[in-house]
């Protein structure tokens, strides 16, 4: 992307919508995305920091007046400068508290969307981290009213699911601009992170003033993780500040330049990939899909639910996974078509099994939260249909090859029939000799495929009338010999019919066995995926436990017993969840996929 584009449009009437151009751009990014968004009061230099992250001097609008320049949320995507095969997505939000807008609810939604869409949230403020700066962060205290973890149908209006926010929310970075204090505390030098940690300390007490003081700090500690702070000197003179688009780096304060480089390096190295619950890593197109889900919820007047967004994304991605897997099957089978016809049915089945395994790998890599294995069941059915179609192509190739071969081998015999070579005394014997020679040559030929017996039988039946006429006209044979010859012809035809039927039954049995093998392969690969997902969930829970233990330690040090008890209960629930046996897999194997197999085998039999 040469320039940023508007991602979330914010209209003058207060409505928001996702920009189609941005969605189209994101749809082409199939790499994992690291999403960094910046929020803060208007005219505090947010866009400058984002341009530095982009490695560009211009791009996001800087502005030089008291007017807010960025409306809605603007997006800029780049190859990640540190993480290979990742895309860095930068989201620059419009300034909060713009007096010209006059719609604080609109600000709250922009803030909520920045939280929901990013893997790192940068809060930008000017001066110091004081109560005034905290007051600017009142949006964070409204997040429980703007965001739900579970769908509204699964919880009551009074139920608070904010304990799960830290699992979904981004890491938190506070950038303090034009900082003019010394980083000291009680006469000792402190780091920027210690400065933030001290600013987030809660005050003991229960009166209204203390509750108001603690609330934004509690929300930052309770909802976000990896709290990081950067302080920046004033970058330049007032005159240069009004012309930042054209100011050279040499005209900026050296300390500011160095601080900006440290900030960028930290964001590049520490910002995580955007993930959903269960450790599902998001791609650009997935980011676009969840953005649509959140914005549609807001536009409809409901509260965006992370669970609903995940479910909506899972439907899109799982349907896409089915199509990608089927495309992979087609792609690989088309490479094998030039090898058709296969010599044996077993060779075709082995080919199908190999290709189907690769298709399943594609599906399992792309799919997630496939409830009741609905989409895997659909894939099984679709693959069975495609297998049947390619089997038909294989058989048709065999028929064409066999007919061509018989045409070549029978050319001399056909010429003899036309020229009357067999309509002479003893001609029948000559015909039989030619026919046996033709059959022997035909049976020795390779590459005929699966339909060699059927095509041969069809060819010989076509010659029965000619053969009977020649037999009848041959006056060197007695009536008894003619009857025996007729009986022999019928017996040979019956023997071939029996052989064809036996072969068809054997192929049917092999088809059923192949479907069972395919089913077992699906189960084995599903078991592996579910075990991996289970491990991811446990790892995520272990990470969350550590985060809550750190939070609990802070609360304990401050004497906040009630909060400590609540955290203890949350930690207990997470540990119980990790210790539960994985019973769901057994239920799926015994109740769902066997039914899918039964339907597919029934199709094979029909």
C-alpha atoms as one frame of an Amber mdcrd trajectory, in Angstrom:
protein
   0.000   0.000   0.000   1.487   3.292  -1.093  -0.881   5.303   1.071  -3.292
   4.633   3.921  -7.002   4.198   3.237 -10.007   4.742   5.447 -10.920   1.467
   7.151 -13.840   2.480   9.390 -15.770   5.441   7.969 -17.215   7.856  10.527
 -20.022   9.888   8.996 -21.279  13.276  10.123 -24.582  11.772  11.255 -22.682
   9.598  13.755 -23.007   6.340  11.807 -20.013   4.178  11.010 -19.350   1.579
   8.326 -16.499  -0.477   6.933 -14.923   0.877   3.765 -15.197  -1.605   0.858
 -11.839  -0.608  -0.617 -10.126  -1.442   2.683 -11.947  -4.792   2.827 -10.809
  -5.601  -0.690  -7.201  -4.805   0.249  -7.362  -6.951   3.390  -8.913  -9.843
   1.454  -5.603 -10.231  -0.408  -3.539 -10.571   2.780  -3.445 -14.241   3.773
  -0.407 -13.811   6.036  -0.710 -13.456   9.811  -1.260  -9.844  10.862   0.214
  -7.755  13.662  -2.294  -4.936  14.224  -1.171  -1.754  15.972  -3.750   0.941
  16.651  -3.234   4.334  18.259  -5.834   6.320  20.215  -5.766   9.563  22.131
  -6.926  13.143  22.228  -6.943  14.972  18.905  -3.855  16.997  17.932  -1.430
  15.057  20.137   0.824  13.718  17.351  -0.644  10.244  16.934  -0.276  10.234
  13.156   3.405  11.195  13.360   4.178   8.070  15.402   2.230   5.885  12.996
   4.110   7.312  10.015   7.385   6.499  11.787   6.169   2.913  12.284   5.382
   2.841   8.577   8.908   4.011   7.822   7.458   6.960   5.905   7.604  10.698
   6.399   4.135  11.258   5.034   1.039   9.119   4.879  -1.282   9.471   7.828
  -2.455  13.075   7.937  -0.517  15.101  10.512  -2.358  18.393  10.442  -1.078
  21.625  11.945  -4.197  23.238  13.368  -6.515  22.626  16.290  -8.817  20.644
  13.985  -8.827  16.842  14.128  -7.542  15.606  10.747  -8.246  11.869  10.928
 -11.915  10.857  10.700 -12.844   7.285  11.544 -10.035   4.715  11.503  -7.400
   4.748   8.753  -5.386   1.700   7.764  -1.936   1.162   6.291  -0.481  -2.309
   5.618   3.160  -3.299   5.088   5.338  -6.390   5.077   6.396  -6.682   8.721
   9.918  -5.244   9.110  10.990  -7.907  11.654   8.644 -10.893  11.440   9.009
 -12.747   8.163   5.810 -13.701   6.313   3.742 -11.386   8.513   1.844  -8.222
   7.627   1.974  -5.113   9.823  -1.380  -3.326   9.913  -1.372   0.207  11.329
  -4.658   1.770  12.442  -4.741   5.514  13.057  -7.911   6.650  14.837  -9.543
  10.040  14.792  -8.801  12.235  17.801 -10.928  11.639  20.842 -12.769  14.580
  22.337 -13.033  16.584  19.110 -15.251  19.557  20.029 -16.478  19.876  16.434
 -17.961  16.399  16.493 -20.125  16.798  19.566 -20.818  13.069  19.857 -19.029
  11.363  22.739 -20.776   8.059  22.034 -19.163   8.050  18.613 -15.748   8.459
  20.278 -16.526   5.520  22.550 -17.282   3.268  19.583 -14.083   4.303  17.777
 -12.112   3.505  20.932 -13.904   0.156  21.371 -13.234  -0.819  17.749  -9.549
   0.084  18.097  -9.394  -2.253  21.118 -11.267  -5.068  19.364  -9.256  -4.962
  16.133  -5.708  -4.513  17.412  -3.063  -6.728  18.968  -1.303  -3.661  20.445
  -3.145  -0.528  21.566  -1.081   2.660  21.834  -2.571   5.419  23.988  -1.092
   8.809  23.187  -1.281  11.728  25.618   0.546  14.997  26.281   2.317  16.174
  29.421   2.317  13.679  32.276   0.326  10.681  33.491  -1.864  12.552  35.938
  -5.550  12.519  36.764  -6.308  14.716  33.767  -4.643  12.143  31.504  -6.626
   9.386  33.241  -9.818  11.350  32.713  -9.092  11.299  28.978  -9.131   7.496
  29.314 -12.701   7.391  30.576 -13.470   5.420  27.393 -11.750   2.415  28.938
 -14.229   2.458  31.818 -17.098   2.207  29.313 -15.794  -0.915  27.593 -18.065
  -3.270  29.570 -21.005  -1.357  28.080 -19.547  -1.448  24.555 -18.088  -4.947
  24.341 -19.265  -8.394  25.382 -17.286 -11.615  25.357 -20.296 -13.913  25.068
 -23.280 -13.433  22.822 -26.146 -11.504  24.396 -28.354 -14.627  24.209 -25.986
 -16.474  26.555 -25.802 -13.923  29.357 -28.062 -11.606  31.286 -27.750  -7.824
  31.233 -26.329  -7.939  34.763 -23.684 -10.563  34.013 -20.138  -9.147  33.857
 -17.762 -11.053  31.603 -14.956  -8.479  31.784 -12.772 -11.042  33.569 -12.264
 -12.565  30.116 -11.223  -9.265  28.483  -7.523  -9.828  29.103  -7.738 -13.028
  27.022  -8.981 -11.053  23.993  -7.657  -7.532  24.489  -4.426  -6.126  23.044
  -1.212  -5.267  24.847  -1.173  -1.698  26.135   1.445   0.976  25.398   1.196
   4.485  26.848   3.100   7.196  24.968   3.532  10.436  26.918   4.407  13.322
  24.589   6.157  16.590  25.506   7.242  15.056  28.794   9.197  17.579  30.864
   9.639  15.909  34.254  12.525  13.934  35.693  11.928  10.195  35.961  12.460
  10.018  39.719  10.422   8.636  42.583  11.270   9.242  46.236  14.657  10.557
  45.182  15.516   7.506  43.039  15.722   7.243  39.281  12.993   5.072  37.769
  12.287   3.629  34.329   9.411   4.652  32.088   7.637   1.361  32.897   8.034
   1.995  36.626   6.623   5.482  36.085   3.521   3.946  34.482   3.272   1.256
  37.139   3.325   3.888  39.878   0.712   5.969  38.011  -1.576   2.920  37.860
  -1.397   2.189  41.591  -4.796   2.039  43.262  -5.719   4.016  46.354  -7.294
   2.226  49.301 -10.724   3.375  50.332 -14.349   3.167  49.240 -15.659   6.706
  48.906 -16.849   8.042  45.557 -13.737  10.116  44.869 -11.423   7.139  45.394
 -13.664   4.879  43.295 -13.522   7.427  40.454  -9.748   7.652  40.866  -9.292
   3.879  40.808 -11.763   2.931  38.079  -9.702   3.768  34.939  -6.587   2.331
  36.565  -8.383  -0.892  37.482  -9.676  -1.221  33.929  -6.211  -0.801  32.414
  -4.757  -3.358  34.832  -7.676  -5.780  34.550  -8.395  -5.623  30.811  -4.994
  -5.161  29.148  -1.646  -6.903  29.457   2.049  -6.111  28.817   1.747  -2.531
  30.078   4.551  -0.476  28.542   5.412   3.206  28.692   7.424   5.583  26.515
   8.049   9.252  27.293   9.008  11.715  24.560  10.669  15.107  24.795   9.151
  17.988  22.847  10.217  17.211  19.261  10.910  20.699  17.954  10.096  24.381
  18.169   6.478  25.496  17.824   7.199  26.771  14.318   8.548  23.384  13.207
   5.739  21.545  14.970   3.279  23.307  12.666   5.167  21.998   9.653   6.036
  18.440  10.699   5.312  17.119   7.174   8.381  18.943   5.884  10.688  19.034
   8.917  13.954  17.130   8.479  15.069  14.719  11.185  18.143  16.890  11.760
  15.794  19.729  12.824  14.226  17.582  15.543  15.442  17.258  19.108  18.002
  14.387  19.147  16.467  12.958  22.332  13.038  12.825  20.643  14.518  11.128
  17.577  16.135   8.462  19.766  12.968   7.970  21.820  10.952   7.494  18.624
  13.410   4.867  17.361  13.147   2.969  20.655   9.362   3.075  20.451   9.333
   1.751  16.861  11.821  -1.004  17.666   9.722  -2.146  20.633   6.520  -2.214
  18.563   8.221  -4.200  15.790   9.699  -6.785  18.154   7.102  -7.061  20.931
   3.729  -6.521  19.270   2.055  -9.934  19.006   0.091 -11.407  16.135  -3.624
 -10.667  16.369  -5.293 -13.790  17.748  -8.753 -14.909  18.736  -9.729 -17.146
  21.620  -8.162 -20.581  21.316  -4.986 -19.210  19.774  -6.402 -18.779  16.249
  -4.059 -16.381  14.456  -5.746 -13.868  12.198  -5.013 -13.026   8.593  -5.777
  -9.780   6.797  -8.997 -11.129   5.325 -10.022 -12.414   8.779  -9.429  -8.931
  10.211 -11.750  -7.494   7.573 -14.413 -10.089   8.327 -14.447  -9.448  12.094
 -14.473  -5.681  11.479 -17.650  -6.118   9.430 -19.180  -8.243  12.206 -18.419
  -5.654  14.908 -19.551  -2.658  12.858 -22.793  -4.362  11.785 -23.566  -5.040
  15.468 -22.995  -1.371  16.323 -25.092  -0.205  13.362 -27.942  -2.495  14.421
 -27.926  -1.014  17.920 -26.607  -4.112  19.682 -23.389  -4.617  21.615 -20.519
  -6.219  19.680 -19.819  -9.697  21.007 -16.386 -11.236  20.548 -17.983 -14.687
  20.616 -20.420 -13.731  17.839 -17.583 -12.273  15.773 -15.584 -15.473  16.195
 -18.602 -17.590  15.211 -19.254 -15.399  12.147 -15.585 -15.535  11.170 -15.487
 -19.300  11.727 -18.401 -19.774   9.303 -16.660 -17.687   6.652 -13.239 -19.264
   7.178 -14.568 -22.823   7.441 -16.590 -22.447   4.241 -13.442 -21.009   2.656
 -11.412 -23.902   4.074 -13.755 -26.405   2.421 -13.377 -24.643  -0.938  -9.587
 -24.354  -0.585  -9.372 -28.061   0.270 -11.551 -29.002  -2.714  -9.428 -26.770
  -4.952  -6.323 -28.542  -3.668  -7.928 -31.909  -4.446  -8.816 -30.728  -7.962
  -5.374 -29.244  -8.530  -3.587 -32.463  -7.579  -6.026 -34.788  -9.355  -5.734
 -32.755 -12.555  -2.009 -33.441 -12.446  -2.834 -37.165 -12.367  -5.436 -37.059
 -15.146  -2.739 -37.306 -17.824  -1.853 -40.653 -16.232  -5.384 -41.922 -16.761
  -6.451 -44.582 -17.233  -4.872 -46.213 -14.200  -3.910 -49.830 -14.697  -5.960
 -50.996 -11.714  -8.772 -49.713  -9.514  -6.467 -49.987  -6.513  -3.994 -47.638
  -8.185  -6.759 -45.027  -8.538  -7.844 -45.477  -4.907  -4.263 -45.014  -3.674
  -4.017 -41.877  -5.788  -7.272 -40.566  -4.310  -6.146 -41.373  -0.768  -2.880
 -39.478  -1.224  -4.599 -36.437  -2.733  -7.409 -36.481  -0.173  -4.853 -36.450
   2.654  -3.311 -33.264   1.219  -6.746 -31.685   0.797  -7.595 -32.517   4.408
  -4.352 -30.915   5.585  -5.397 -27.712   3.822  -8.833 -27.819   5.460  -7.529
 -28.484   8.965  -4.918 -25.749   8.636  -7.497 -23.122   7.661 -10.549 -24.217
   9.666 -11.246 -23.421  13.304 -14.101 -23.783  15.747 -15.849 -26.228  13.400
 -18.707 -26.970  15.782 -19.873 -30.582  15.547 -17.463 -30.980  12.623 -20.169
 -29.577  10.345 -17.727 -28.367   7.703 -15.499 -31.425   7.886 -18.611 -33.544
   7.255 -19.411 -31.333   4.270 -15.843 -31.766   3.013 -16.156 -35.549   3.318
 -19.293 -35.523   1.194 -17.832 -33.146  -1.386 -14.637 -35.200  -1.652 -16.675
 -38.367  -2.150 -18.506 -36.636  -5.011 -15.269 -35.433  -6.590 -13.716 -38.873
  -6.220 -16.686 -40.372  -8.090 -16.339 -37.756 -10.827 -12.625 -38.450 -11.305
 -13.289 -42.175 -11.185 -15.720 -41.676 -14.062 -13.079 -39.682 -15.976 -10.650
 -42.537 -15.328 -13.164 -45.086 -16.621 -14.012 -42.971 -19.690 -10.285 -42.696
 -20.470 -10.096 -46.493 -20.189 -13.063 -46.943 -22.563 -11.510 -44.604 -25.154
  -8.109 -46.311 -24.890  -9.616 -49.807 -25.190 -11.826 -48.915 -28.126  -8.874
 -47.339 -29.925  -6.750 -50.415 -29.218  -9.454 -52.808 -30.462  -9.932 -50.711
 -33.567  -6.209 -51.003 -34.311  -6.021 -54.734 -33.519  -9.181 -55.623 -35.449
  -8.308 -53.664 -38.592  -7.142 -56.788 -40.465 -10.125 -58.859 -39.350 -12.577
 -56.085 -40.300 -10.968 -55.838 -43.731 -11.298 -59.612 -44.144 -15.005 -59.449
 -43.256 -15.600 -56.647 -45.769 -13.695 -58.463 -48.524 -15.444 -61.814 -47.836
 -12.314 -63.655 -46.753 -14.325 -65.587 -44.136 -17.367 -66.389 -46.301 -15.668
 -69.384 -47.923 -15.556 -73.041 -46.905 -13.499 -73.209 -43.681 -13.878 -69.433
 -43.221 -15.327 -69.766 -39.715 -12.146 -71.447 -38.477 -10.090 -68.584 -39.948
 -12.341 -66.051 -38.199 -11.979 -67.795 -34.832  -8.196 -67.897 -35.220  -8.112
 -64.150 -36.017 -10.449 -63.421 -33.102  -8.360 -65.438 -30.627  -5.194 -63.758
 -31.861  -6.886 -60.354 -31.436  -8.029 -61.226 -27.876  -4.548 -62.436 -26.926
  -2.899 -59.276 -28.259  -5.547 -57.155 -26.529  -5.071 -58.874 -23.159  -1.279
 -58.527 -23.403  -1.472 -54.791 -24.125  -0.862 -52.501 -21.113  -2.496 -49.216
 -20.201  -6.036 -50.340 -20.969  -7.399 -49.324 -17.564 -10.387 -50.479 -15.569
 -12.891 -51.060 -18.379 -10.868 -53.481 -20.510 -13.187 -56.459 -19.933 -16.371
 -54.438 -20.452 -15.130 -52.895 -23.714 -13.929 -56.269 -24.989 -17.300 -57.807
 -24.158 -19.085 -54.977 -25.931 -16.839 -55.408 -28.998 -17.383 -59.162 -29.192
 -21.148 -58.789 -28.818 -21.138 -56.377 -31.722 -19.484 -59.136 -33.829 -21.898
 -61.898 -32.773 -24.257 -61.454 -35.746 -21.370 -61.469 -38.238 -19.839 -64.475
 -36.528 -23.178 -66.353 -36.556 -23.663 -65.586 -40.252 -20.191 -66.891 -41.132
 -20.792 -69.968 -38.936 -24.115 -70.683 -40.655 -22.627 -70.214 -44.140 -19.615
 -72.478 -43.531 -20.693 -75.767 -45.214 -17.587 -77.609 -44.037 -19.089 -77.822
 -40.562 -21.757 -80.294 -39.535 -24.904 -79.132 -37.730 -23.661 -80.637 -34.489
 -20.388 -78.755 -34.797 -22.294 -75.543 -35.459 -24.450 -76.072 -32.356 -21.361
 -76.727 -30.246 -19.710 -73.596 -31.646 -22.827 -71.551 -30.734 -22.828 -73.000
 -27.231 -19.125 -72.256 -26.868 -19.715 -68.613 -27.907 -22.510 -68.294 -25.328
 -20.406 -69.912 -22.612 -17.469 -67.616 -23.331 -19.763 -64.552 -23.229 -21.333
 -65.785 -19.957 -17.874 -66.359 -18.458 -16.851 -62.830 -19.371 -20.092 -61.438
 -17.880 -19.394 -63.345 -14.674 -15.825 -62.040 -14.572 -17.067 -58.484 -15.143
 -19.627 -58.850 -12.328 -17.033 -60.287  -9.938 -14.658 -57.456 -10.802 -17.417
 -54.886 -10.190 -18.195 -56.447  -6.790 -14.522 -56.423  -5.868 -14.230 -52.752
  -6.887 -17.331 -51.917  -4.854 -15.844 -53.671  -1.833 -12.567 -51.816  -2.338
 -14.509 -48.542  -2.599 -16.194 -49.226   0.746 -12.880 -50.195   2.329 -11.343
 -47.028   0.873 -14.114 -44.904   2.417 -13.450 -46.552   5.784  -9.735 -45.818
   5.411 -10.549 -42.243   4.441 -12.801 -41.949   7.486 -10.045 -43.301   9.753
  -7.623 -40.786   8.225 -10.084 -37.952   8.924 -10.456 -39.143  12.515  -6.701
 -39.421  13.039  -6.012 -35.970  11.631  -8.978 -34.515  13.534  -7.681 -36.026
  16.771  -4.320 -34.388  16.135  -5.881 -30.997  15.393  -8.177 -31.129  18.420
  -5.267 -32.107  20.661  -3.272 -29.187  19.289  -6.213 -26.826  19.869  -6.593
 -28.201  23.377  -2.901 -27.518  24.043  -3.262 -24.000  22.647  -6.217 -23.373
  24.959  -4.254 -24.686  27.940  -1.279 -22.497  27.011  -3.602 -19.494  26.687
  -5.139 -20.290  30.077  -1.691 -20.707  31.664  -0.682 -17.334  30.240  -3.890
 -15.783  31.604  -3.279 -17.360  35.011   0.175 -15.762  35.135  -1.305 -12.394
  34.158  -3.954 -12.652  36.866  -1.382 -13.764  39.445   0.654 -10.629  38.683
  -2.510  -8.552  38.991  -3.379 -10.325  42.241   0.082  -9.557  43.631  -0.436
  -5.853  42.888  -3.843  -5.930  44.577  -2.450  -7.762  47.572   0.320  -5.200
  47.969  -2.289  -2.448  47.939  -4.506  -4.219  50.459  -7.424  -4.817  48.087
  -8.719  -8.074  49.565 -12.022  -8.208  47.688 -10.321  -7.870  44.295  -7.786
 -10.516  45.353 -10.589 -12.948  46.190 -12.262 -12.316  42.816  -8.981 -12.929
  41.019  -8.421 -16.077  43.069 -11.792 -17.421  41.905 -10.967 -16.587  38.274
  -7.603 -18.352  38.577  -9.295 -21.381  40.135 -11.783 -21.622  37.249  -8.972
 -21.421  34.680  -7.048 -24.206  36.422 -10.169 -26.377  36.556 -10.736 -25.804
  32.843  -7.174 -26.951  32.117  -7.586 -30.107  34.177 -10.847 -31.246  32.543
 -10.548 -34.379  30.354 -10.989 -33.942  26.626 -14.305 -35.784  26.387 -15.681
 -33.878  23.424 -13.505 -35.717  20.922 -14.953 -39.097  21.872 -18.473 -37.751
  21.498 -17.711 -36.450  18.005 -16.092 -39.689  16.894 -18.920 -41.881  18.205
 -21.861 -39.653  17.295 -21.143 -37.436  14.316 -18.520 -38.570  11.846 -19.735
 -42.208  11.718 -23.061 -40.845  10.501 -21.215 -38.927   7.831 -19.389 -42.095
   6.825 -22.672 -44.009   6.630 -24.140 -41.444   4.236 -21.054 -41.507   2.029
 -20.889 -45.312   1.929 -24.601 -45.358   1.043 -23.809 -43.104  -1.936 -21.057
 -45.518  -2.981 -23.485 -48.438  -2.844 -26.052 -46.568  -4.904
